[in-house]
Amino acid sequence: MSSDVERRSRRSGGRPIAVSFEFFPPKTPEMEATLWNSITRLAPLAPKFVSVTYGAGGSTRERTHATVERIVKETRLAPAAHLTCVAASKGEVDEVVRGYWDAGVRHIVALRGDPPGGVGQAYVPHAEGYKTSADLVTGLRRIANFEVSVSAYPEKHPESPSFDADLDILAAKVDAGATRAITQCFFDNDLYFRYLDKVRARGIEVPVVPGILPVSNFKQARNFSEKTGTYMPSWLAGRFEGLDDDPETRKLIAAAVAAEQVFDLVDRGVTEFHFYTLNRADLVYAICHLLGVRPPQAGAEGQGKEGHGKGQAAA
């Protein structure tokens, strides 16, 4: 049966959808070309911000700074630089922070960070460094009036002894001045909403933005989920079954699965999404298009960019 009435989720009830994108700093000239092709492709969607990650143990510090600085200089996007506590003294971290401010960066994603050995290794604070992500938020607020985003874990951080302890950590980060939480990726939306209920019951009122990872490589996603304790539904494995040697079909399935997830979130009241792009634009661009997040029309382009810039400066 045909219908001229579009499914409710395609319209988001008339509410605007906001998006942000995460990238990681490139290691090679080829990876850098891929990253900048992706940034160029996604920039016309006018994201609230684009974040750039920080490697385990601060291993990508220089590359992260260089990527963020180039975004400031060559685009009209608002970059958010990831920053961690690990493997650096307070003085070293503060120097990086001041460098970001001087470069025009006004948004930091403050994280404890993984130790140099990566996920699974024991975290040991630097003897002269920030001990926790809440301490780091406090330090950022002392230096300048940054917008500060922090992480949130719908399935509990792997190292937290309990959900209550995890919520205490999030509350401490918000009390220190964090203005937004961005979740670890998840594949079961009910987990997100149960977590959000716990967050609100704890008295935490900042936005908790769902982090969405379009799964284009199921094996990699499954390995990631095993390391981080992220629940991978059995039906998701079924969607990719038999496609190990068929990357083109995997890409189509990935777009369908991610679109299904975000449409369900929209149906249930979510209007902001943070996409983990893995430096690839096609899947994320397609999902945003389905959500109605599209480049402005030619006549409104200048006005839209000007308004976006003013909003970021005010933040």
C-alpha positions, -999 to +999 in steps of 0.1 A: +000+000+000+014+034-010+012+065+011+021+102+008+026+104+045+063+099+054+072+077+083+074+099+114+111+093+120+120+107+086+106+140+097+118+141+133+085+157+143+096+189+127+125+192+151+159+201+137+185+173+138+221+183+149+252+163+141+289+163+149+317+141+135+347+125+149+380+121+130+414+107+139+448+123+129+463+106+098+496+087+099+506+088+062+501+111+033+475+087+018+456+087+051+458+125+052+443+127+017+414+104+028+408+125+059+406+158+040+384+144+013+361+133+041+362+167+058+355+184+025+326+161+018+310+165+053+317+202+059+286+214+039+263+196+064+272+223+089+280+201+119+279+216+154+316+206+157+341+181+145+364+164+170+399+150+165+410+121+186+441+117+207+460+084+206+467+061+236+493+076+259+491+109+240+509+092+211+493+115+185+497+148+203+515+166+175+494+151+147+462+159+166+473+195+171+483+198+134+450+185+122+430+207+145+450+238+135+445+230+098+407+227+103+408+262+120+428+277+092+413+261+061+376+255+070+347+272+087+341+242+109+343+244+147+370+219+158+369+201+192+403+188+202+405+156+222+428+158+252+439+132+278+456+130+312+480+103+304+518+104+300+521+142+306+525+166+335+500+193+343+524+218+329+528+199+296+490+195+292+484+232+301+509+242+274+489+222+248+457+237+260+470+273+257+483+264+223+448+253+213+433+285+226+459+306+208+451+287+176+414+296+179+401+263+193+373+269+218+361+233+224+379+204+241+369+168+245+384+160+279+392+123+285+412+103+310+426+084+281+441+050+275+476+041+288+504+039+263+498+001+259+462+008+249+429-008+260+434-035+286+465-020+302+464-007+337+460+031+340+486+048+361+483+086+365+514+107+357+531+116+390+528+153+382+498+151+359+460+154+361+448+123+379+413+120+364+392+135+336+373+156+362+407+171+373+414+178+336+381+196+332+389+217+362+422+226+347+407+235+314+382+258+331+410+275+350+429+283+318+401+296+296+364+295+289+364+264+268+333+244+259+341+210+274+326+177+263+333+144+281+327+107+276+298+086+289+293+049+289+258+033+284+272-001+293+296+012+320+332+019+316+351-015+316+372-004+346+343+009+367+333-014+395+296-005+392+271+018+373+269+039+405+306+045+405+305+053+368+277+078+373+297+094+402+326+100+377+303+116+352+287+138+379+322+149+389+331+158+354+299+179+350+304+195+384+339+205+372+324+223+342+317+198+314+288+210+292+281+178+272+286+141+274+291+120+243+285+082+246+307+053+236+291+037+206+263+012+212+243-011+191+212-016+212+192+016+217+174+003+248+208+004+266+211+041+258+177+049+271+182+029+303+215+047+308+199+081+302+172+073+328+200+065+353+219+097+344+188+119+349+179+101+381+214+110+394+206+147+388+229+151+358+212+174+333+237+180+305+230+167+270+240+130+266+246+127+229+246+092+214+278+082+197+270+063+165+294+039+147+283+028+113+297-007+110+313-012+077+337-038+088+319-062+111+350-082+122+367-050+134+336-038+152+333-072+169+369-071+180+363-035+194+332-046+212+350-075+229+378-052+241+354-025+254+325-046+267+301-033+241+271-055+235+269-068+200+234-082+192+233-115+175+210-101+148+237-076+138+261-105+131+234-121+110+231-090+088+268-093+078+269-130+075+285-142+043+298-108+033+335-111+043+346-108+007+319-084-005+328-049+007+303-032-016+274-050-001+288-046+034+287-009+028+250-010+018+241-031+048+261-008+071+242+022+059+209+004+064+217-008+099+230+026+110+200+044+095+176+020+113+194+027+146+192+065+142+156+065+130+146+046+161+165+071+183+147+100+165+113+083+170+121+082+207+130+118+210+167+121+201+177+151+180+215+152+182+240+126+171+278+122+172+292+101+143+324+081+146+334+085+110+367+065+110+377+092+085+353+079+059+325+102+047+302+081+025+282+062+051+278+091+074+269+115+046+242+090+034+227+086+070+227+124+075+209+128+041+182+103+052+178+123+085+173+155+065+207+170+074+218+184+040+239+212+025+220+245+026+205+258-006+226+282-026+207+313-015+209+305+022+245+292+023+261+324+033+236+332+059+238+297+074+275+298+076+275+332+093+250+322+118+269+289+126+301+308+132+285+333+155+270+305+175+303+288+180+320+320+191+293+326+217+298+291+230 
